[in-house]
């Protein structure tokens, strides 16, 4: 383990990493820029045009670890500067796969990708250590390729590097990954998310059709994702795809170098900050996958809400209004279909809001988000909610 590594590495793996960077080619001249571009010619790809240079840089002695994709975008306002839209990206799980299995492991995941390693049989910390080494090598290789392309008499100045996007992930073994994701459609993820999206994509290896992907999105923050990577493997991810997501995670470091040390430092910071979120998501997912509560238990737990829908249980002398019963019906439908109900429009004294508050006690079937008036069905009721949804 490197000297700068902490005693304990986070229990996460990394994927889909993009570093943003900028640097100046100094002193600038059109001849120097032409020479720089010419020296990179053997790495340029078809995506190159007058607005950007697109490179594929082989990683490893013979490219056996794959390629890093590099985009160099000249800044229009500053001649000689490659601006903040420049980036280098590589896939952490694909690098790890090549490192562990070489070219002999040809299995594709259900989403037709090779960015997985199969069941995790080694300690995750050990695998993350290998990933950090590999991605440090990848960024160092890119830096060396750029340095070697700088024409004689020129230098690169005003260098800055930062994380532009990254995913923290784990693959969890379950009995039926696609069934587990379908159950997750009936649960909310309390406390963190603003809305969720379910979508389907074609499967490369399953003629039965499609894979469900579950997203819990935040307006300004990471995206929580779960999907079937293989028939018995669930991929759980914390996805930071923009600056707002990194800010929400308090992951804002930049560095004045493009090198392996920078890659390791920035990625380790991200992994440490993403680990608690991934742990929460993992716990939620496994609880839903192993849900045991029956339909009868779910209906009994929600009986105050069901009674309100039928106009039963109003305090003496008070009649439940039609719109209250209708709102209760909508809340029940939302719980059974999406696993959550938003009660922002109902004041605390409202009959429906009062019942939702009561049902979110520590032993109740709902969990209340402290940030917003969102009530989520506990994942232990996921299987029962799925059964109810199928019956209606």
ABEGO torsion letter per residue (X at the ends): XBAABBABBBBBBBBGBBBBBBBBBOBBBAAAAAAAAAAAAAABBAABBAABBBBBBBBEAAGAAEBBBBBBBBBAABBGBBBAABBBBBBAAAAAAAAAAEAABABBBAAGBABBAEBBABBAAAAAAAAAAAAAAAAAAAAAAAAAABBBGBBBBGBBBBBABBBBBBBBBBABAAAAAAAAAABBBBGABABBBBBBBBBAABAAGBBBBBBBBBABEBBBBBBBABAABBBBBBBBABAAAAAAAGBABBBABBBAAAAAAAAAAAAAAAAAAAAAAAAAAAAAAABABBAAAAAAAAAAAAAAAAGBGBBBGBBBBAAAAAAAAAAAAAAAAAGBBBAAABBAABAAAAAAAAAABAABABBBBAABBBBBBBAAAAAAAAAAAAAX
